[in-house]
Structures are given as C-alpha cells and as structure tokens.
Amino acid sequence: MSSTALVVCPGRGTYNAGELGYLKRHHPGPSPFLDMADAYRAAQGQPSVRDMDAADGYRPSLHQRGDNASALIFACSFADFLSLERTAFDIVAVTGNSMGWYTALACAGALTPGAGLALVNTMALYMHEASAGGQAIWSLVDEDWRELPGRREALLETMAAIHGVEGAELYVSIELGGMLVLAGNKVGLAAMTQRAPKGPGRFPLALPGHAGFHSPLQGPVSARAKASIGREAFHSPAIPLIDGAGRLWRAHATGAEALWDYTLGEQVVRTYDFTAAMRVALREFAPDRIIILGPGETMGPAVAQCLISEGWRGLESKGAFSAAQAENPFVLAMGREAQRAETVKRPA
C-alpha cells in the first residue's frame, strides 16, 4: 500500500561543494529532461547543468552565480522528482522554499518542465542583473531547536530601529522554521549584524550570492518579469500546491492568471512564509511522509523545526526528532543516501 507524501522543493543555497557531481551520481543515465535543460542553456549561451555538475572542482564564481545556481538546483530537484517511486507514494501536495516555489510549480504540473526551467533561469538572471540587496539568516531557536524566548521580538525590534535610518533598508525575507531570513541593503544588513542578538553557534550567517529576495528591493525585477513572461505558460496544477503565504492552490481548480500574478508579483516582493506553508500542509493533508528533493540536506532542519513548532506527533526538540527519525523516518531527504534509497524507483 502506498504512503501519502508531501513533496518539498529546496531553494537557493542547496548546491554547494559537497553536492558537486550530484547529477552525475544520481542521474547518470539517459534523461530527456536533462537533455532539454542542457539544450535550453546552450541556446541562452550559458553553461549546461551537466557540465557545471561535472566540473573538476567547485568554483563559487561559476556555481554560486544566481542563474547558474538556480538552474543546477532546479535540474537536481526535478530529476529527483521524476525518479520518485510513484507506486510507493501518493503525492498529496507540493510546496517549496523560495526558489523552490518555481520547482514546485513544475512538479505539480502548473508549468511544463521546460517552462519551469525557463522561469527559474529568467528570474535568476533578472535578479543577478539587478543585484539589489542581500540576505542574512538568524536563529530563533536554541541548539536543541527549542524556541528562544524573546528572540523573535528582539530581532524585529532591532530591525525596526535600523530600517529607514541613514539609508538602511531591512525586511523579513523568509520565515524558515526556526530561522528568520532578512533581506536588506548593505547598510541595513551591516547594522543588523552588528546590533542584533547572535547565536547559537555561528548565527547570524550571511548568504553569499543571494540578493534581497522576497522584499520590496525586488520591485523592478517583478515589473520586468510581468512584462516579459507570458501568462500562457501557467496552468491549473494536477497536484495541490501550497505557496509562500500558506495559500492552497487546489488541483484542477486554480486560475492560471492568479497563479501567474502571485508567482511574478507577491511572491517576489513580499515575505516568503515557508513555516506557514508547512503548517497548512500538515494540517490539511496530514501526510505519512515528507520527501525533500535534492540537492543537499540544508532543508532538513527547517522542515524539522516546522514539525516541532506544530508539536507534530508529539515532537518537542531536535533530540526527539532525531530519535523518531532513527526509529521510523518520517522525513525523507533525497540528498541523504540512506533516505534516498527509500524514495527512488528500484532497478528493473
């Protein structure tokens, strides 16, 4: 009997040095999808995803550039989605974090794979060319993923005191489980890093190669995208989608115009609330499993922290989550070899 599954698509920052060769390792055989992706990139005068993945070494100038990183992540994620053992899993909904929303659209059938890649590539290129702002991430939880009392309030109060002073701009970019991602300009982020609470561990962390995603800083990018990306590429999804406002887009009952407008408008310039997306997914669908597409493993903690904040299956801490995973994994990350083996099609 199949298990119900929520599919989570990762965003930027998930293809790092450890992921080099991900496509070569996990998708070495013939792939019409990867052939299409490489042909599209070649037509744009850009390096192919397979060539970047097969590079001798990880080069930030190549692999972290926005349009390259986004295309690599989309290729890895969608290839993983295609490799899921669909007889074992009934996919009840798809969501994603940040750029992962574009991948989720393709996985759910609201965009064709080619249209999904074109959207990812175009948006990343526009953002790279605009180079508006950056991102940094703070922790709202301690090392056992328990809420730090007063931490959110302190961060938001500090942000409010800095924003608008001497040209500083700061915005909440992503609600990411037990983490808060802020977007801002150089002045704002520098002041926030200096004045806001720190820890645990290495937090706050600047996110290299990231623009001020999901904030008013991206207004010109949104306007450019709406002027150049047609509505005709969007369709009502075949699988329910949950967006960055926690909004449910039902299968075969979603207006393509509204989906286009959200994707190129609100989604670009307003906070992306991944925590709300997970909350809605858990409460609406109560999936047996959560499958996190590759590459990488960095989405695992955010997903687990969302589960803990919901008290899902009695979870209250990192220790409790780890114990539950060891006994019977509920979260399956395809970037982890052992968990990946539980999700993919078996050789014929």
C-alpha positions as CSV (number, residue, x, y, z in Angstrom):
1,M,0.0,0.0,0.0
2,S,1.3,3.5,-0.9
3,S,2.1,6.2,1.7
4,T,0.8,9.7,1.3
5,A,3.6,12.2,0.8
6,L,4.2,15.9,0.8
7,V,7.0,16.9,-1.5
8,V,9.2,19.8,-0.5
9,C,11.4,21.6,-3.2
10,P,14.5,23.3,-1.9
11,G,15.6,26.8,-2.8
12,R,18.9,28.6,-3.3
13,G,22.0,27.7,-1.3
14,T,21.4,23.9,-1.5
15,Y,24.0,23.1,-4.2
16,N,27.4,23.6,-2.5
17,A,30.8,22.0,-2.8
18,G,29.5,18.7,-1.3
19,E,26.8,18.5,-4.0
20,L,29.3,18.7,-6.9
21,G,28.6,15.7,-9.1
22,Y,25.0,15.3,-7.8
23,L,23.5,14.7,-11.2
24,K,26.4,12.5,-12.3
25,R,25.9,10.3,-9.2
26,H,22.2,10.1,-9.1
27,H,21.0,10.6,-12.7
28,P,23.8,9.2,-14.9
29,G,21.6,7.5,-17.5
30,P,19.6,8.9,-20.4
31,S,17.4,11.7,-19.4
32,P,15.1,13.6,-21.9
33,F,14.6,16.2,-19.1
34,L,18.3,16.9,-18.7
35,D,18.8,16.9,-22.4
36,M,16.2,19.6,-22.7
37,A,17.7,21.6,-19.8
38,D,21.2,21.5,-21.4
39,A,19.8,22.4,-24.9
40,Y,17.9,25.4,-23.4
41,R,21.0,26.6,-21.5
42,A,23.1,26.3,-24.7
43,A,20.6,28.3,-26.6
44,Q,21.0,31.1,-24.0
45,G,24.8,31.0,-24.2
46,Q,25.0,29.6,-20.7
47,P,27.0,26.5,-19.4
48,S,24.9,23.3,-19.3
49,V,23.8,21.9,-16.0
50,R,25.6,18.6,-16.7
51,D,28.9,20.4,-17.5
52,M,28.7,22.5,-14.3
53,D,27.9,19.5,-12.3
54,A,30.8,17.6,-13.8
55,A,33.4,20.3,-13.2
56,D,36.7,19.3,-11.7
57,G,36.1,21.5,-8.7
58,Y,33.5,23.7,-7.1
59,R,34.0,27.3,-8.1
60,P,31.9,30.0,-6.4
61,S,32.3,32.3,-9.4
62,L,30.6,29.6,-11.5
63,H,28.4,27.6,-9.2
64,Q,27.1,30.4,-7.0
65,R,26.2,32.8,-9.7
66,G,22.4,33.2,-9.5
67,D,21.3,31.9,-12.9
68,N,23.8,29.0,-12.7
69,A,23.0,28.0,-9.1
70,S,19.2,28.2,-9.8
71,A,19.4,26.1,-12.9
72,L,21.5,23.5,-11.2
73,I,19.1,23.3,-8.2
74,F,16.1,23.1,-10.4
75,A,17.7,20.3,-12.5
76,C,18.6,18.3,-9.5
77,S,15.3,18.7,-7.8
78,F,13.1,18.0,-10.8
79,A,15.2,15.0,-11.8
80,D,14.8,13.7,-8.3
81,F,11.0,14.3,-8.5
82,L,10.9,12.2,-11.8
83,S,12.8,9.4,-10.0
84,L,10.3,9.0,-7.1
85,E,8.8,5.6,-6.8
86,R,5.2,6.6,-7.5
87,T,3.7,3.2,-6.7
88,A,5.1,3.6,-3.1
89,F,4.0,7.3,-2.7
90,D,0.7,9.1,-3.3
91,I,1.9,12.7,-3.6
92,V,-0.9,14.7,-1.9
93,A,0.7,18.2,-2.2
94,V,3.8,20.0,-3.2
95,T,5.5,23.1,-1.7
96,G,8.9,24.7,-1.8
97,N,11.1,27.3,-0.2
98,S,11.8,30.5,-2.0
99,M,13.1,29.5,-5.5
100,G,11.7,26.1,-4.7
101,W,8.2,27.5,-5.5
102,Y,9.2,27.6,-9.2
103,T,10.2,23.9,-8.9
104,A,7.0,23.1,-7.1
105,L,5.0,24.6,-10.0
106,A,6.7,22.2,-12.4
107,C,6.4,19.2,-10.1
108,A,2.6,19.9,-9.7
109,G,2.1,20.3,-13.4
110,A,1.3,24.0,-13.3
111,L,4.3,24.5,-15.6
112,T,5.9,22.1,-18.0
113,P,9.5,21.1,-17.2
114,G,10.7,23.4,-20.0
115,A,8.6,26.4,-18.8
116,G,9.8,25.7,-15.2
117,L,13.4,25.9,-16.2
118,A,12.8,29.0,-18.3
119,L,11.1,30.7,-15.4
120,V,13.9,29.7,-12.9
121,N,16.6,30.8,-15.4
122,T,14.9,34.1,-16.3
123,M,14.1,35.2,-12.8
124,A,17.6,34.3,-11.6
125,L,19.2,36.3,-14.4
126,Y,17.0,39.3,-13.8
127,M,17.9,39.2,-10.1
128,H,21.6,38.8,-10.8
129,E,21.5,41.8,-13.2
130,A,19.6,43.9,-10.7
131,S,21.9,42.9,-7.8
132,A,19.5,44.5,-5.3
133,G,20.5,43.8,-1.7
134,G,21.4,40.6,0.1
135,Q,20.3,38.2,2.7
136,A,21.4,37.0,6.2
137,I,19.9,34.4,8.5
138,W,19.3,34.4,12.3
139,S,18.2,31.6,14.5
140,L,15.0,31.8,16.6
141,V,15.8,28.5,18.4
142,D,18.5,27.1,20.6
143,E,20.8,24.2,19.7
144,D,18.0,21.7,20.6
145,W,15.6,23.6,18.3
146,R,13.5,24.9,21.2
147,E,12.2,28.4,20.8
148,L,14.5,31.1,22.3
149,P,12.1,33.3,24.4
150,G,12.0,36.8,23.2
151,R,14.4,36.2,20.3
152,R,11.9,37.0,17.5
153,E,10.7,40.1,19.2
154,A,14.3,41.3,19.8
155,L,15.2,40.8,16.2
156,L,12.1,42.6,14.9
157,E,12.6,45.5,17.3
158,T,16.3,45.9,16.2
159,M,15.3,45.7,12.6
160,A,12.6,48.4,13.0
161,A,15.1,50.7,14.8
162,I,17.6,50.4,11.9
163,H,15.2,50.5,8.9
164,G,15.0,53.9,7.3
165,V,17.9,55.4,9.3
166,E,20.8,56.7,7.1
167,G,19.5,54.9,4.1
168,A,19.2,51.5,5.8
169,E,16.7,49.0,4.4
170,L,15.7,45.8,6.1
171,Y,12.8,43.4,5.5
172,V,11.7,39.9,6.7
173,S,12.5,37.8,3.6
174,I,11.8,34.2,4.7
175,E,10.1,32.6,7.7
176,L,12.1,29.4,7.7
177,G,11.1,27.1,10.6
178,G,13.3,28.0,13.5
179,M,15.2,30.6,11.4
180,L,14.4,34.1,10.2
181,V,16.0,35.3,6.9
182,L,16.3,39.1,6.5
183,A,16.7,40.9,3.2
184,G,18.3,44.4,3.1
185,N,20.8,46.7,1.5
186,K,24.4,46.7,2.5
187,V,24.0,49.4,5.2
188,G,21.0,47.7,6.7
189,L,22.5,44.2,6.9
190,A,25.8,45.5,8.3
191,A,24.0,47.4,11.1
192,M,21.7,44.4,11.8
193,T,24.6,42.0,12.0
194,Q,26.4,44.3,14.4
195,R,23.5,45.2,16.7
196,A,21.1,42.2,16.7
197,P,21.3,39.2,19.1
198,K,23.8,36.5,18.0
199,G,24.0,32.7,18.3
200,P,23.6,29.9,18.8
201,G,26.8,28.8,17.1
202,R,27.7,30.8,14.0
203,F,24.4,32.7,13.6
204,P,23.8,35.1,12.0
205,L,25.1,33.9,8.7
206,A,25.4,36.0,5.5
207,L,24.2,34.1,2.4
208,P,26.8,34.5,-0.4
209,G,25.5,35.2,-3.8
210,H,22.0,36.0,-2.6
211,A,20.1,39.2,-3.5
212,G,17.4,40.7,-1.3
213,F,14.8,38.1,-2.3
214,H,11.1,38.4,-1.2
215,S,11.3,42.1,-0.4
216,P,10.4,45.4,-1.9
217,L,14.0,45.6,-3.1
218,Q,12.9,43.3,-5.9
219,G,10.1,45.5,-7.2
220,P,11.9,46.3,-10.5
221,V,12.5,42.5,-11.0
222,S,8.8,41.8,-10.5
223,A,7.8,44.5,-13.0
224,R,10.4,43.3,-15.6
225,A,9.2,39.7,-15.2
226,K,5.5,40.6,-15.6
227,A,6.3,42.5,-18.8
228,S,8.3,39.6,-20.3
229,I,6.9,36.3,-19.0
230,G,3.6,35.3,-20.6
231,R,0.5,34.0,-18.7
232,E,0.1,31.2,-21.2
233,A,2.8,29.1,-19.6
234,F,0.8,28.7,-16.4
235,H,-1.9,26.1,-15.9
236,S,-4.1,24.8,-13.1
237,P,-1.9,22.2,-11.2
238,A,-2.6,18.5,-11.3
239,I,-1.3,18.2,-7.7
240,P,-2.3,20.7,-4.9
241,L,0.3,23.5,-4.4
242,I,1.0,25.4,-1.2
243,D,2.6,28.8,-1.7
244,G,4.8,31.2,0.4
245,A,1.7,32.7,2.1
246,G,0.4,29.4,3.2
247,R,-2.2,29.6,0.4
248,L,-3.6,26.3,-1.0
249,W,-3.9,26.1,-4.8
250,R,-6.2,23.2,-5.4
251,A,-5.7,20.7,-8.3
252,H,-7.7,21.4,-11.4
253,A,-9.5,24.3,-9.7
254,T,-6.9,27.1,-9.8
255,G,-7.0,30.1,-12.1
256,A,-3.8,30.3,-14.2
257,E,-4.0,34.1,-14.3
258,A,-4.0,34.3,-10.5
259,L,-1.1,31.8,-10.3
260,W,0.9,33.9,-12.8
261,D,0.2,37.1,-10.8
262,Y,1.2,35.6,-7.5
263,T,4.4,34.0,-8.8
264,L,5.7,37.1,-10.5
265,G,4.2,39.6,-8.1
266,E,3.6,39.0,-4.4
267,Q,6.0,36.0,-4.3
268,V,8.9,38.2,-5.5
269,V,8.4,41.3,-3.3
270,R,6.8,40.0,0.0
271,T,7.9,37.7,2.8
272,Y,8.0,34.0,1.8
273,D,6.5,32.2,4.8
274,F,7.7,28.6,4.4
275,T,6.7,27.9,8.0
276,A,3.1,28.8,7.1
277,A,3.3,26.6,4.0
278,M,4.4,23.6,6.1
279,R,1.7,24.3,8.7
280,V,-1.0,24.3,6.1
281,A,0.4,21.1,4.5
282,L,0.5,19.3,7.8
283,R,-3.0,20.3,8.9
284,E,-4.7,20.0,5.6
285,F,-3.1,16.7,4.3
286,A,-1.5,15.0,7.4
287,P,1.0,13.2,5.1
288,D,2.5,9.9,6.1
289,R,5.9,11.1,4.8
290,I,7.6,14.3,3.8
291,I,10.0,14.0,0.9
292,I,12.6,16.7,0.5
293,L,14.0,16.7,-3.0
294,G,17.7,17.2,-3.5
295,P,20.3,18.6,-3.8
296,G,21.8,18.9,-0.3
297,E,20.4,18.4,3.1
298,T,20.1,22.0,4.3
299,M,16.2,22.0,4.2
300,G,16.1,19.2,6.7
301,P,16.5,21.3,9.8
302,A,13.9,23.9,8.6
303,V,11.3,21.1,7.9
304,A,12.0,19.5,11.3
305,Q,11.7,22.8,13.1
306,C,8.3,23.3,11.5
307,L,7.3,19.9,12.8
308,I,8.5,20.8,16.3
309,S,6.7,24.2,16.2
310,E,3.5,22.3,15.4
311,G,4.1,19.6,18.0
312,W,3.7,17.1,15.2
313,R,3.4,13.6,16.6
314,G,4.5,15.0,20.0
315,L,7.8,16.3,18.7
316,E,9.3,19.0,21.0
317,S,13.0,19.2,20.3
318,K,15.9,18.2,18.0
319,G,16.6,15.2,20.2
320,A,13.0,14.0,20.0
321,F,13.0,14.4,16.2
322,S,16.3,12.5,15.8
323,A,15.0,9.7,17.9
324,A,11.8,9.4,15.9
325,Q,13.7,9.5,12.6
326,A,16.0,6.7,13.8
327,E,13.0,4.5,14.7
328,N,10.9,5.2,11.6
329,P,11.9,8.0,9.3
330,F,9.0,10.4,8.6
331,V,11.1,13.0,6.8
332,L,13.0,11.5,3.8
333,A,15.7,13.8,2.3
334,M,16.8,12.7,-1.1
335,G,20.2,14.3,-0.5
336,R,20.9,11.7,2.1
337,E,21.9,8.3,0.7
338,A,20.1,6.1,3.2
339,Q,16.8,8.1,3.0
340,R,17.1,8.5,-0.8
341,A,17.1,4.7,-1.1
342,E,13.6,4.7,0.4
343,T,12.2,7.0,-2.3
344,V,13.5,6.1,-5.7
345,K,12.5,3.6,-8.3
346,R,14.1,0.2,-8.0
347,P,16.2,-1.1,-10.9
348,A,14.1,-3.2,-13.2
